[in-house]
Amino acid sequence: MGVETLVRGAAEALAETLWPTHCVGCDQPGELVCDECRAALPWVEQRLACPSCGAPYGHLTCTECDGTWLSRATVSALGFHGTPARMVTVLKDAHELRLAPVLAAAMACALEEASAWSARDGAPRFSPTRTDALCFVPATASAYARRGFDHMELVARALARELFVSLADVLVRPAARDQRALGREERAANLTGAMYALDDLSGANLLLIDDVATTGASLAEGTRALLARGAASVTACVLARVW
C-alpha cells in the first residue's frame, strides 16, 4: 500500500469523524442512502413508462406528452419526490459529490431494464452496443461559477464507466436562467438556442443524460443541438421524472 493511499485513507477517516455521513433521505447517520430509504425509492417500472417522455404509467396513454419528444426514447429511473429529489439537491447545492456515482448506478439500473422494452421506432429503448457515446446536459456558466463543478459531468463520468461507453463532453450552454422557477412555456423559451455542440457528430448514436425531466425543455434543446451536428439518434435518460 502506497503512502498516497495511506494519506487518503487517513484523511477520509478524519473527515468521517468530523462530518459523519448522513442519509440524504432520512438524515440518519451511516450511509448516503440507508437500506430503508433505498427500499422505498420510487422506481419507474419501465414496461409501463411512456417510451417518449419516460413518465410512469404512460405506455398506453401518456398524460404528460403527445409522443413527439425529440429524443427517440426517454428513460426515467425514479419519480421526482422524496429521496430522489433530495439526492439531486444535496449533490448540486450541498456539494455532496459522493452522490454522483449513486445517481449513475440508479440510472444504469433503469437503462438495463429499459433495454427489454421498445422505443417508438421498435428498437430497444437502450442498447449499450448501439451507443457510441454518452453526453450530458451541461450547467450554465453562472451555475458552474457558483458551485465550482458541473454535477452532471460527475454523474456522466460515473455512468460512462458503468456502461462501458465513451464520454463525449460536447454540449455547451453559455447562458440561461435557472429553470426551476419557470413555467412550461417559459422553460422552453428560456432554452431555445441556448445549447450547441462543439464537435462533428455525424452518424453517432448518443445517450444524453440529465438529472430531472419536468417539461423536457433541457433534453429537447440538448437533443436538438446534437442532431444539428449530425447525430443519427439521441436517447435520453434522467434520474427522475416530474409527473
C-alpha positions in Angstrom: 0.0 0.0 0.0 1.5 3.3 -1.1 1.9 6.5 1.0 -0.7 8.3 -1.1 -3.2 5.6 -0.3 -2.5 5.7 3.4 -2.8 9.5 3.5 -6.1 9.5 1.5 -7.5 6.8 3.9 -6.4 8.8 7.0 -8.0 12.0 5.5 -11.2 10.2 4.8 -11.3 8.7 8.3 -10.8 12.1 9.8 -13.4 13.7 7.6 -15.9 11.0 8.6 -15.1 11.7 12.3 -15.6 15.4 12.0 -18.5 15.3 9.5 -20.3 12.0 9.8 -22.2 10.7 6.7 -26.0 11.0 7.0 -28.7 9.5 4.8 -30.0 12.1 2.3 -33.5 10.6 2.7 -34.0 10.4 6.4 -30.8 12.1 7.9 -29.9 9.0 9.9 -26.1 8.6 10.3 -24.3 5.8 8.5 -24.7 5.8 4.7 -25.6 8.3 1.9 -28.8 6.4 1.3 -29.7 3.9 4.0 -31.2 0.5 3.5 -34.7 1.7 4.4 -34.6 4.7 2.0 -33.2 2.5 -0.8 -36.0 0.0 -0.3 -38.6 2.9 -0.6 -37.2 4.5 -3.7 -40.0 5.3 -6.2 -38.6 3.3 -9.2 -40.3 3.7 -12.5 -41.4 0.4 -14.0 -40.1 0.6 -17.5 -42.6 -1.7 -19.2 -45.3 0.8 -18.0 -43.5 4.0 -18.7 -44.0 6.3 -21.7 -41.3 5.5 -24.3 -41.3 9.1 -25.5 -41.0 11.1 -22.3 -40.4 8.5 -19.6 -43.4 9.3 -17.5 -44.6 6.5 -15.2 -47.7 4.6 -16.4 -47.7 6.4 -19.8 -47.0 3.4 -22.0 -50.5 3.2 -23.5 -51.9 6.7 -22.9 -49.5 9.3 -21.6 -50.9 12.3 -19.8 -47.5 14.1 -19.8 -46.7 14.3 -23.5 -48.1 13.9 -27.0 -45.4 11.3 -28.0 -43.3 13.7 -30.0 -40.3 14.3 -27.8 -37.2 14.8 -30.0 -35.3 12.0 -28.3 -36.0 8.6 -29.8 -36.8 7.4 -26.2 -36.5 8.7 -22.7 -35.7 6.5 -19.7 -36.5 7.8 -16.2 -35.2 5.9 -13.2 -37.3 7.4 -10.4 -40.2 9.6 -9.6 -39.1 13.1 -8.5 -40.2 13.2 -4.9 -38.8 12.2 -1.5 -35.3 10.8 -1.5 -34.6 11.2 -5.3 -35.4 14.9 -5.0 -33.1 15.3 -2.1 -30.4 13.3 -3.8 -30.3 15.9 -6.6 -30.5 18.9 -4.3 -27.8 17.6 -2.0 -25.4 16.8 -4.9 -25.9 20.1 -6.5 -26.3 22.6 -3.7 -24.7 20.8 -0.7 -21.7 19.7 -2.7 -22.1 16.0 -1.6 -20.1 14.8 -4.6 -20.1 11.2 -3.4 -23.7 11.1 -4.6 -22.6 11.3 -8.3 -21.9 7.5 -8.6 -25.1 6.8 -6.7 -27.2 8.6 -9.2 -25.2 6.9 -12.0 -25.9 3.5 -10.6 -29.7 4.2 -10.4 -29.7 5.4 -14.0 -27.7 2.3 -15.1 -30.3 0.1 -13.5 -33.1 1.8 -15.3 -31.3 1.7 -18.6 -30.7 -2.0 -18.2 -34.4 -2.6 -17.5 -35.4 -0.3 -20.4 -33.3 -2.4 -22.8 -36.0 -5.1 -22.7 -38.7 -2.7 -23.9 -39.2 -1.0 -27.3 -39.0 2.7 -28.2 -41.3 4.4 -30.7 -39.1 3.0 -33.6 -39.5 -0.6 -32.4 -35.8 -1.0 -31.3 -34.9 -1.3 -27.6 -35.2 1.9 -25.7 -31.5 1.5 -24.8 -28.7 -0.7 -26.1 -25.1 -0.2 -24.9 -23.8 -1.9 -28.0 -25.6 0.6 -30.2 -24.5 3.6 -28.2 -21.4 5.4 -29.5 -21.0 7.9 -26.7 -22.7 9.4 -23.6 -23.4 13.2 -23.4 -24.8 15.3 -20.6 -26.8 18.5 -20.3 -24.3 20.9 -19.0 -24.7 23.5 -16.3 -24.8 27.2 -17.3 -21.7 29.2 -16.9 -23.2 31.0 -13.9 -24.2 27.8 -12.2 -20.7 26.4 -12.7 -19.1 29.5 -11.3 -21.5 29.4 -8.3 -20.9 25.7 -7.5 -17.4 25.2 -8.8 -18.3 22.0 -10.6 -20.9 20.6 -13.0 -22.8 17.9 -11.2 -24.0 16.2 -14.4 -20.4 15.9 -15.7 -19.6 13.9 -12.5 -22.7 11.7 -13.0 -21.8 11.3 -16.7 -18.3 10.1 -16.0 -19.5 7.6 -13.4 -22.3 6.3 -15.7 -19.9 6.0 -18.7 -17.8 3.7 -16.6 -20.8 1.7 -15.5 -22.0 1.3 -19.1 -18.5 0.9 -20.7 -19.2 3.6 -23.2 -17.2 6.7 -24.2 -18.0 10.1 -22.7 -18.4 12.9 -25.2 -18.3 16.3 -23.4 -19.6 18.2 -26.4 -22.5 20.3 -25.3 -22.1 24.0 -24.3 -24.7 26.1 -22.6 -23.4 29.6 -22.2 -26.4 31.4 -20.8 -29.8 30.6 -19.5 -31.9 31.5 -16.4 -32.4 28.9 -13.7 -35.2 26.6 -14.9 -36.6 25.7 -11.5 -38.6 28.9 -11.1 -40.1 28.9 -14.6 -43.3 27.6 -16.1 -43.7 25.3 -19.0 -43.7 27.9 -21.8 -41.0 29.9 -20.0 -38.8 26.9 -19.8 -39.0 26.2 -23.5 -38.4 29.9 -24.4 -35.5 30.1 -21.9 -33.6 27.3 -23.6 -34.3 27.9 -27.2 -31.0 28.2 -28.9 -29.2 28.0 -25.6 -27.1 24.9 -26.3 -24.8 23.9 -29.1 -22.4 21.0 -29.8 -18.7 21.6 -30.3 -17.9 18.6 -32.5 -19.0 16.9 -35.7 -21.2 14.0 -34.5 -22.1 12.6 -38.0 -23.7 9.2 -37.7 -23.3 8.9 -33.9 -25.9 7.2 -31.7 -25.8 9.1 -28.5 -27.1 8.8 -24.9 -28.0 12.2 -23.4 -28.4 12.4 -19.6 -29.8 15.0 -17.2 -30.8 14.9 -13.5 -34.5 15.8 -13.8 -37.1 16.0 -16.6 -40.1 18.3 -15.9 -41.3 19.6 -19.3 -38.4 18.1 -21.2 -37.1 21.5 -22.4 -33.5 20.9 -21.4 -33.5 17.4 -23.0 -35.2 18.8 -26.1 -32.6 21.6 -26.5 -29.7 19.2 -25.9 -31.1 16.7 -28.4 -31.7 19.5 -31.0 -28.1 20.6 -30.6 -26.7 17.1 -31.0 -28.9 16.3 -34.1 -27.9 19.6 -35.6 -24.3 18.5 -35.6 -25.2 15.2 -37.4 -26.0 12.7 -34.7 -28.0 9.8 -36.1 -30.1 9.4 -32.9 -30.3 10.6 -29.3 -31.7 8.5 -26.5 -32.4 10.4 -23.2 -32.1 9.2 -19.6 -32.8 11.1 -16.4 -32.5 10.2 -12.8 -36.0 11.5 -12.0 -39.2 12.4 -13.8 -41.7 15.0 -12.6 -45.2 14.0 -13.4 
